[in-house]
Amino acid sequence: MSKAPIGIFDSGIGGLTVASSVSKVFPKESILYFGDTAHLPYGEKSIDSIQKYAIEITEFLLEKGCKMIVIACNSASAAAYELLSEKYGNRVPVVDVISPLVELISSKSYAKVGVMATKATVRSDVYSKKLMELKPGIEVVNLAAGLLVTMIEEGFFNNDISNAVLHKYLTYPDFEDIEALLLACTHYPLLRPEIESFYKGRVAVYDSVDSVTEKIGRLLKLKNLRNESDEEPTKRFFVSDYTESFEQTTRIFYKNKVNLEVASL
Ligand code: DGL
């Protein structure tokens, strides 16, 4: 089992921010990535639909022999983490992207934090609930940034258009006195340089990538699932619908090793 790939999924390219970190920190691990491009954006979908997609993708990844399931999407983590853990947790470890970031933030001394996320994640109020559970009294302000995922999937980041859109969101009046901003969507790390240059150090910016990677490392060790073999690890990328921009962005992370495979669920 330890040689088996880690299964990672998202609605599109966002989860690649997690996958590429996992490949960097654990270079011996094989990765099987699924981008559900046919159903993107998840942020606009109902809980029922997201749960249905999450189950189908998990079944697909398990059929391919994955040893761990990483829900590299906040919207899917908010809608389906408990469900997937209940259904598959006795077969493989299931990891979400929300709890590790919440644990990290609750260990800090922030009194007020902003959460920028998709509509589905904001609707679930999951960050407020989980943060207040671990740190009663913390003030959490949510902002649904509906435009960002499609903009990023189209390859619009680090340009004047993404800058203008971000400016509109980040000047949200309730964000005025936040001490930290949580990028609560796995697509947003692609905008992180622009967000940091907007704040110029006034606000601490967090995404889930490092804390999730750490959690994956802890679980691999705890469950004896680390790949110790010297064989070249495999990287496979599946999408439910081919898009050119997905292929291009995947190459930003994985250079020329990318060969997209289409798998309809
Ligand atoms: N990367 C997903 C997330 O973290 C984006 C969801 C979407 O497709 O809207 O929420």
Residues whose N, C-alpha, C, O or C-beta is under 5 A from the ligand:
A	BS01	DGL	D10 S11 G14 L40 P41 Y42 G43 E44 A72 C73 N74 S75 T118 V149 A184 C185 T186 H187
